[in-house]
């Protein structure tokens, strides 16, 4: 028993020394939670989230509370919108509680307009608050079936699953291959880095798309998720997003030899994407710099395109910017991954 305990303690001590001597891994494990906590405190700190969301159509660059008494109402999140048609559609689907027109008058009318869905409970309350401050405001009623939260959430959950499968299923595995010498043995063959990387992309792409397609079809048949646009375009969007994130995983794993360090870096990439890419909630109305950062993530672009296709019936032209971003990012990450790829631990 004593000998067993000694052997156990000896192995444990050796493993602890191995971890502590890897300064990059040790430092990353100390730094990562601090960075995440500080980042979340900055992004999601501040006052409590408002109860209602109201879009404001206006010509000014920023919302000025002195422009109308309604804008000084507490517990309402006012945010500027530019596209009237898109905003009205969101009101009809209960994604926005009310749309208020604060643009200059262009005709003889002297009253403000607003759009509200008569079937929206929150819209009913916000309308009452608006009429308290502006009794002459004219109602423009819109109708439409509400988008369930679960309908909006589905692309986010599937996208998050794709993200984790791509980054950890490829990036972390490649690092393990390098650490145990498998890549070193492959280096002795005629196989080139770009060929190895391409094989990894195709293998993971086939598996992820097969699993995601089966899950999506099963959930649609059982829960009745909407699909207003083309199923083929949705599949192509998911495929392009998957390639982009596989390429990102390979780029991250191009030179790492430590599994712990690679896992830390992958976590540092996946957590911001999971929180800022719109998996669980929309960033509409949040700070412009937060939205700008979110736009840099492949997951954000994929989810925006997927939701537009599923919920709004968007076509190829509508989601072309997102698809172009995914294609360019995939090419960039693959090229950088092939250029900096390291076969063995130095």
N, C-alpha and C positions, 0 to 999 in steps of 0.2 A: 504493500500500500504506500509506504514511504517512498520507495523507488518510483512508483507510478507518479506520485505527486511531484517528485523532483524532476522527472522527465517532462511533465506537463508545464511546470514553472520555467524550465529551461527553454522549451519551445516558445512559450509565451514571452519570455524576456527577449529572445532573439527576434521575434516578430515585432515587439515594441521598438527595439533598436533600429530595425529595418525601416519602420515607419518614421521614427524621429530623425534618422539620418537623411531621409528624403526631404530636404528642406522645402522644396516646391510644394509637395503634397501636404506637409505639416502646416506650412504657411497658408495654403489655400483653405484647409479645413478650419483655420482660425478666422480667416478673412471673409469667407463666403457668408456665414450667418450674419456677420456684422453688416456687410454690404446689402444683403437682402432686407434686413430690418430697417436700415436707414433709408433705402430706396422706397420701401413700402410706406414708411412714415411720411416721406416727402410727397409721394404720389397720392396716397389716400388719406393723408392727414387733413386737418382743417375742420371746419364746422360740420355738423351732422348733415347727411344728404337730404335734400328737399323731398317733400312728399309728392309734388306734381312737376310735370315737365311741360313747358310752354315754348313753342317756337315763335320767333319774332321776325317778321319780314320787314326789313328796313334798308335804307340806303346807306346809313352810317356804317363805319367800320367796327364800332363797338356799341354795346347796349348802354344807353345813358338813362339811369333811373328817373332823372328829372324830366325826361321826354313825355312821360305819361304816368298818372298816378298808379295805374295797374302794375307797372314795373317795380313798384316799391312794396308790393305785397310779399309778406313773409312766407317761408316754406314752399315757395315756388321756384323752380330752376328755370330761368329764362335764358335761352341761347339763340343766337342768330342763325337764320336759315336763308339761303339764296334761291333755292329751287322751289317755287311755289307748288308745282305739280307733285314733286316728290314729298313735300311736307304734307300736302293734303292727303296723299295716299297713306302716310304714316298715321295721320289722325283717323282715317277710316278704319285702320287696322289696330287701333288702340295703342300704337307704339308711341304716340304723342298725345297728351291730354287735350291740347287746344293749340290752334295756330292764330296768332294775332298780327294783323296788318298795320304796321306803323310807317308805311311808306307815304311820301307826300301825295296829297290829292291831285289827281290829274283831270278831274271833271268837276261838275257843279256840286257833287255831294260833299257834305260836311260831317260825315260820320265815319267812324272806324268800322272795319269788317273783321270778323273772326270766323273760324271754321271749327266745328265741334261735332263729334259723333254722338247722336242722341242716345245711343245704347251704352255709352261709356260712363260708368259710375264716377270716375275721377273727372271726366270731362264735364259732367253735370255740376260738380262742386266748383271747379275752376270757372265755369261760366257764371255762376252766381257771384263769385268774387269779382269777376270782370265787370258785371253789370252794376255792382255796388259803386264802382269808381267811374263807370262810363255808361249811364243808362241808355244813351243813344246808339251804342254800338249795335251793328246789324249782324244778325246771325246768318251764316251760310252752313246749312246742315249737310253733313256727309254721312254716308252709310257704308257699311262693309263688315265682313266677317272678321272678328278679332283674330290676330295671330297668337296662338297659345304660346306660353313661355317654352313649353317642351318642343314646339315646332321650331322656334328660334334657336333652342339649345342643341338640337340634334346635330347640325353641322359642326358646332363647336366641340361636342364630345367626340365625334368621329375624327375631326381634325386633330384634337389633342392626342387621341390614340395613335394616329398616323405619325405625329411629331415624335412621341416617345419611341415608337417602333423604329423609326428612321434613325434618330440620333443615337439611342442606346443600342439598338439592334445592329447597327453598322459601326458607328464610331467606337464604342467601347469594345466590340468584338475585334476590330482591327488592331487596337492597342494590345489586346490579349494575344492575338496572333504574333505581334511583334515581340512581346515580352517572352513568350515561350519558345521563340526561335522558328516558328512556322514560316514567317515571312523571309527569314534568312535562308531557309532551304529553297523557297520559291525563287529567290534571287539568283540561284545557281541555274535556273532554267531560262529558256529564251523569253519567258513572260516579261512584258514591260509593265511599268506602273499604270499607264493608262488602260491597259488591257485588264489588269487586276481590278482597278477601280470600276471599270465599265461592267465587269462581271458581278461585282458587289451590288452595283446599282440595279442591274436587271434582275438579279435574284431577289433582292428585297422588294423591288417594285412589283414583281409578279405575286409574291406572297401577300403583301399588304393590300394590293388592289383586290385580290381574290377574297380575302377576309372581310375587307370593308364593304365590298359589293354584297356579299352574303348577309352581313349584319344589316345593311341599309334596306335590302329587299325584305328581310324578315320583320324589321321594325315597321316598315311602311304597310305591310300586309296586316300586322296586328294592331298598330296604333293609328294608322291612317294619316301619316304625315303628308302635307301638301307638296306637290311638285308641279309648279305652274309653268316652268320652262322645259327645255329639252333635257331628257335623261342622258343623251349622248354627250351634250355639252357639259353637264355636271360631272360625268365620268372623266371627260378629258381634263376638266379643271382639277379634280382630285388627283389624277395621274401626274399632271404637271407640278402640282404642289408637292406630291410625294417625291418626285425626282429632285426637286429643289432642296427638300429637307434631307434626303439621302446624301446629296452632294455636300450639304453643309456638315453633316456628320462625318463624312470622309475628310473634308477639309480640316475639321477640328482634330481628327485622329492622325493627320498626316505625319506628325513628328513625335507625338507623345510616346513614351515608353513605360510610364507609370499608370497602372489602372486606376489608382486612387486619384491621381491628379486629373486624368481624363474624365473620370466620373464627376469631379468637382467642377471642371469647366463645362461639361455637358449640363450639369444642374444650373450653372450660372446662365446658360443660354435658354434652357427649357422653362425655368420659372418665370422670367420676364415675359416670354412668349405666352405662357399659360395665363398670366394675369392681365397682360395688356393687349392681347390679340383679339379680345372679344369672345373668349370661350364661354364665360359665365354671364357676362353683362356687357352692355354697350358702353363705349366710351364717348358717345355723343353728348356734348355739353361739358366735357372735361376740358382741362387746360389744353391750349393749342400745342404746347411743346410735348405734352404726353401723347397726343394724337400723332404728332410728327414722328416721335420715336416708335410708336406702334406700327406706323406705315413701313418701317424698315424691315419688319419681320415677314418672312415668307408665309407664316401661318395666318397673319392678318390679311394678307392679299388673297389667300386661298379661301378664307372664311367669308370675306366680303363678296367675292365672286359667287361662292356656293349659295349663300343666303339670297343674293340677288336673283339667281336662277331659280331656286326653290320657291321663294316667297313672292317675288315680284315678276316672275316670268321673263327675266332679262335674257337677251340674245347675245350672240357672239360680239357684236359691236359694243354692247353695253359693258361687257366684262373684259374687253380687249386690253385696257391698261393693266389690269391685275394679271392677266395671262402673260403679257409681255414682261412684266416685272419678274414673274416666276421663271420664265424661260431664260431671261438674262442672268438672273441670280444662279440658276442651275449651271449654266455654261461657265460663269465666273468661278463658282466654288469647285467645279470639276477641274477646271484648268489650274487653279491654285493648288488643289489637292494633289494633282499629278506632278506639278512642278516641285513642290516641297516634300513629296512623299519619301519616307525613310524606311528602308527594308529591315534594318536591324538596329539593335541597341548598341550604341557606341560605348 
